[in-house]
Amino acid sequence: MLVPSDMIAAQSKMVYQMNKYCADRVQARKTQIHKQILEVCRIVQDVLKEVEVQEPRFISSLNDYNGRFEGLEVISPTEFEIIIYLNQMGVLNFVDDGALPGCAVLKLSDGRKRSMSLWVEFITASGYLSARKIRSRFQTLVAQACDKCAYRDVVKMIADTTEVKLRIRERIIVQITPAFKCAGLWPRSASHWPIPAIPWPHPNIVAEVKTEGFDMLSKECIALQGKNSAMEGDAWVLSFTDAENRLLQGASRRRCLSILKTLRDRHLDLPGNPVTSYHLKTLLLYECEKHPRELEWEENCIADRINGIFLQLISCLQCRRCPHYFLPNMDLFKGKSPGALENAAKQVWRLTRIMLTNARCLEEL
């Protein structure tokens, strides 16, 4: 099929613009974040060393692998989450009956003695390992460690939350979340994935992802707020970060995500935080299903993929619903105010219109 030369010229201009945007704006964002990460991890490692002295069950899993830290997630350039993986889940069964959207519980195996668990005092009378009780104990230990550590002048505990959150040098927020790794398991609530009719991802990658499993985090679950569920304090939040990252390998998918995050930080960091990097990552995964072939993710297609994701985002904001990729019953906009979502829809549409109509838009964005 012959492609008009003006279309090829427009495409090559857009590839040049994208490459320049990556070299300038995206790389500047990455460099800034990398500096923050090194400082954040140095301080948090010191705090966690103190925690471990007081309570050896909370062993820091924040290790440096050639400049990459396992369990560290960048929420924004000034906000980070660090996952601390706890040991031993053996005597506990994973229970995911769909009653708690986005969450599951850990229950003592039938006939098992409570005393066989490393976390015996956090197991409720009903036999559930309470995420809130573990978090509460960890919060107390971190607060004490902040007062003793070498960085006590620059690190403060944020008090008005049940989460373990630190403020560093008054400008950086770090959430430290206790978690269990669930390898070789796959939750029933995500059993619909992958959708059979869609040729992405490849079956080998699906098998890899399901073997790798998921994490269970001790943190407040927005999906349960207002439900007054007796299980709420015991529930653990399901997290698929490793699975998501594995799916976005290959072609230009990760590059696409870096550009989306940079555009979000520069133009969509709005009151009420209606659009997060995680929303964009989720919509990128849905876009991968819509465009399953690798050639649809080559350099010359990135602009089309980004516009497609922004159009999806506008639709989600207008409908006030953004389904989680693996757990579609869970709405990622839950808890966001209608006004903030409406304002965000207008801003995303403004940004998308510029990108669709101005071939040189990335010079200005």
NORRAJO-V486906 format. One record per residue. N is the residue number from 1. RES is the residue in one letter. OMEGA is omega as a letter, one per 40 degrees, with the letter a starting at -180 (999 if undefined). BURIAL is I if it has 16 or more other ideal C-beta (glycine too) atoms within 10 Angstrom, else O. D_CENTER is the distance of its C-alpha to the mean C-alpha in Angstrom with 2 decimals. Layout:
n:res:omega:burial:d_center
N:RES:OMEGA:BURIAL:D_CENTER
N:RES:OMEGA:BURIAL:D_CENTER
This chain:
n:res:omega:burial:d_center
1:M:i:O:41.59
2:L:i:O:42.54
3:V:a:O:39.92
4:P:a:O:41.48
5:S:i:O:41.63
6:D:i:O:40.33
7:M:i:O:37.14
8:I:a:O:36.74
9:A:i:O:37.46
10:A:i:O:34.85
11:Q:a:I:32.25
12:S:i:O:33.15
13:K:a:O:33.02
14:M:i:I:29.46
15:V:i:I:28.46
16:Y:i:O:30.19
17:Q:a:I:28.38
18:M:i:I:24.92
19:N:i:O:25.92
20:K:i:O:27.25
21:Y:i:I:24.18
22:C:a:I:22.07
23:A:a:O:24.76
24:D:a:O:25.01
25:R:a:I:22.09
26:V:a:I:19.10
27:Q:i:O:20.71
28:A:i:O:21.56
29:R:a:I:17.98
30:K:a:I:16.99
31:T:i:O:20.10
32:Q:a:O:19.47
33:I:a:I:15.94
34:H:i:O:17.44
35:K:a:O:20.19
36:Q:a:I:17.98
37:I:a:I:16.04
38:L:i:O:19.49
39:E:a:O:20.74
40:V:a:I:17.81
41:C:i:I:17.93
42:R:a:O:21.73
43:I:a:I:21.84
44:V:i:I:19.28
45:Q:i:I:21.10
46:D:i:I:24.31
47:V:a:I:23.17
48:L:i:I:21.95
49:K:i:O:25.29
50:E:i:I:27.08
51:V:a:I:25.05
52:E:i:O:25.99
53:V:a:O:29.62
54:Q:a:O:29.70
55:E:a:O:27.80
56:P:i:O:27.60
57:R:i:I:25.35
58:F:a:I:22.37
59:I:a:O:22.42
60:S:i:I:19.99
61:S:a:I:17.99
62:L:a:I:16.83
63:N:a:O:18.98
64:D:i:O:19.59
65:Y:a:O:19.94
66:N:i:O:21.72
67:G:i:O:19.58
68:R:a:O:16.20
69:F:i:I:14.83
70:E:i:O:13.44
71:G:i:I:10.62
72:L:a:I:9.84
73:E:i:I:6.62
74:V:i:I:7.96
75:I:i:O:7.14
76:S:a:O:10.68
77:P:i:I:13.87
78:T:a:O:14.84
79:E:a:I:11.83
80:F:i:I:10.05
81:E:i:I:8.71
82:I:a:I:10.87
83:I:i:I:11.05
84:I:a:I:14.77
85:Y:a:O:15.90
86:L:a:I:19.03
87:N:i:O:22.06
88:Q:i:O:23.95
89:M:a:I:22.98
90:G:a:O:26.15
91:V:a:I:28.25
92:L:i:I:25.55
93:N:i:O:24.86
94:F:a:I:21.59
95:V:a:O:22.45
96:D:a:I:20.51
97:D:i:O:23.13
98:G:a:O:21.12
99:A:a:O:22.47
100:L:a:I:19.19
101:P:i:I:16.66
102:G:a:I:13.21
103:C:i:I:14.93
104:A:i:I:17.62
105:V:i:I:20.22
106:L:a:I:21.90
107:K:i:I:25.67
108:L:i:I:28.57
109:S:a:O:30.14
110:D:i:O:33.48
111:G:i:O:36.26
112:R:i:O:34.15
113:K:i:O:35.14
114:R:a:O:32.72
115:S:i:O:34.17
116:M:a:O:32.85
117:S:i:I:29.30
118:L:a:O:28.15
119:W:a:I:26.56
120:V:a:O:29.78
121:E:i:O:29.89
122:F:i:I:26.49
123:I:a:I:27.66
124:T:i:I:29.01
125:A:i:O:32.48
126:S:i:O:31.03
127:G:i:I:29.52
128:Y:i:I:25.80
129:L:a:I:23.71
130:S:i:I:22.53
131:A:a:I:18.94
132:R:a:I:20.27
133:K:i:I:23.30
134:I:a:I:21.48
135:R:a:I:19.18
136:S:i:I:22.41
137:R:a:I:24.20
138:F:i:I:21.48
139:Q:i:I:21.45
140:T:a:O:25.24
141:L:a:I:25.17
142:V:i:I:22.71
143:A:i:I:24.90
144:Q:a:I:27.97
145:A:i:I:26.48
146:C:a:I:25.67
147:D:a:O:29.39
148:K:a:O:30.57
149:C:a:I:28.41
150:A:a:O:29.72
151:Y:a:I:27.30
152:R:i:O:28.32
153:D:a:O:29.57
154:V:a:O:26.27
155:V:a:I:23.72
156:K:i:I:23.83
157:M:i:I:22.21
158:I:a:O:20.96
159:A:a:O:23.20
160:D:a:O:22.55
161:T:i:O:19.61
162:T:i:O:19.31
163:E:i:O:16.04
164:V:a:I:16.77
165:K:i:I:16.27
166:L:i:I:18.31
167:R:a:O:19.69
168:I:a:I:20.88
169:R:i:O:23.83
170:E:a:O:23.29
171:R:a:O:20.70
172:I:i:I:17.50
173:I:i:I:15.33
174:V:i:I:13.72
175:Q:i:I:12.34
176:I:a:I:13.45
177:T:i:I:12.42
178:P:a:I:14.92
179:A:i:I:13.90
180:F:i:I:15.80
181:K:i:I:15.24
182:C:a:I:16.75
183:A:i:O:18.18
184:G:i:O:20.63
185:L:i:O:19.57
186:W:a:I:18.07
187:P:i:I:17.64
188:R:a:O:20.40
189:S:i:I:18.22
190:A:a:I:16.64
191:S:i:O:20.14
192:H:a:O:20.76
193:W:e:I:18.51
194:P:a:I:19.65
195:I:a:O:21.97
196:P:a:O:25.38
197:A:a:O:26.80
198:I:a:O:24.12
199:P:i:O:24.83
200:W:e:I:21.25
201:P:i:I:19.80
202:H:a:O:22.80
203:P:i:O:23.82
204:N:i:O:23.62
205:I:i:I:19.91
206:V:a:I:19.41
207:A:i:O:21.46
208:E:a:O:19.49
209:V:a:I:16.11
210:K:i:I:17.85
211:T:i:O:19.62
212:E:i:I:16.59
213:G:a:I:15.29
214:F:i:I:12.18
215:D:i:I:11.41
216:M:a:I:12.77
217:L:i:I:11.59
218:S:i:I:14.21
219:K:i:I:12.91
220:E:i:I:14.24
221:C:a:I:13.46
222:I:a:I:14.09
223:A:a:I:15.42
224:L:a:I:18.14
225:Q:i:O:19.31
226:G:a:O:22.95
227:K:a:O:23.58
228:N:a:O:25.53
229:S:i:O:24.73
230:A:a:O:26.48
231:M:a:I:23.61
232:E:a:I:20.98
233:G:a:I:21.44
234:D:a:I:21.46
235:A:i:I:18.35
236:W:a:I:15.24
237:V:i:I:11.83
238:L:i:I:10.84
239:S:a:I:7.61
240:F:a:I:7.89
241:T:a:I:5.77
242:D:i:I:9.38
243:A:a:I:10.80
244:E:a:I:8.81
245:N:i:O:9.71
246:R:a:I:13.15
247:L:a:I:13.75
248:L:i:I:13.29
249:Q:i:O:15.97
250:G:a:O:19.43
251:A:a:I:21.23
252:S:a:I:19.57
253:R:a:I:16.19
254:R:i:O:14.26
255:R:i:I:16.86
256:C:i:I:16.32
257:L:i:I:12.61
258:S:i:I:13.94
259:I:i:I:16.63
260:L:a:I:14.53
261:K:i:I:12.45
262:T:i:I:15.91
263:L:i:I:17.51
264:R:a:I:14.98
265:D:a:I:15.60
266:R:a:O:19.30
267:H:a:O:20.03
268:L:i:I:17.49
269:D:a:O:16.65
270:L:i:I:18.65
271:P:a:O:19.97
272:G:i:O:17.91
273:N:a:O:14.66
274:P:a:I:14.89
275:V:i:I:12.87
276:T:i:I:9.44
277:S:a:I:7.86
278:Y:i:I:5.35
279:H:a:I:8.88
280:L:i:I:10.32
281:K:i:I:8.26
282:T:a:I:9.18
283:L:i:I:12.67
284:L:i:I:13.01
285:L:i:I:12.80
286:Y:i:I:15.44
287:E:i:I:17.40
288:C:i:I:17.58
289:E:a:O:19.30
290:K:a:O:21.63
291:H:a:O:22.51
292:P:a:O:22.60
293:R:a:O:25.06
294:E:a:O:24.25
295:L:i:O:26.86
296:E:i:I:24.92
297:W:i:I:22.27
298:E:a:O:24.90
299:E:a:O:25.28
300:N:a:O:27.63
301:C:a:I:25.28
302:I:a:I:22.19
303:A:i:I:23.65
304:D:a:O:24.22
305:R:a:I:20.70
306:I:i:I:19.30
307:N:i:O:21.95
308:G:i:I:21.13
309:I:i:I:17.46
310:F:i:I:18.78
311:L:i:I:21.42
312:Q:a:I:18.96
313:L:i:I:17.04
314:I:i:I:20.50
315:S:i:O:21.39
316:C:a:I:18.33
317:L:a:I:19.01
318:Q:i:O:22.69
319:C:a:O:22.22
320:R:i:I:19.78
321:R:i:O:17.57
322:C:a:I:14.35
323:P:i:O:13.98
324:H:a:I:10.89
325:Y:a:I:11.57
326:F:a:I:12.49
327:L:a:I:13.60
328:P:i:O:15.49
329:N:a:O:17.24
330:M:a:I:14.22
331:D:a:I:14.24
332:L:i:I:11.18
333:F:a:I:14.02
334:K:a:I:15.59
335:G:i:O:16.82
336:K:a:I:16.95
337:S:i:O:20.61
338:P:i:O:22.55
339:G:a:O:23.99
340:A:i:I:20.74
341:L:i:I:19.66
342:E:i:O:23.20
343:N:a:I:23.27
344:A:i:I:20.02
345:A:i:I:21.63
346:K:a:O:24.67
347:Q:i:I:22.87
348:V:i:I:20.91
349:W:i:I:24.27
350:R:a:O:26.07
351:L:a:I:23.73
352:T:i:I:24.02
353:R:i:O:27.80
354:I:a:O:28.14
355:M:a:I:26.33
356:L:a:O:28.49
357:T:a:O:31.75
358:N:a:O:31.75
359:A:a:O:31.80
360:R:a:O:31.51
361:C:a:I:28.72
362:L:i:I:26.37
363:E:a:O:29.10
364:E:a:O:28.64
365:L:999:I:24.92
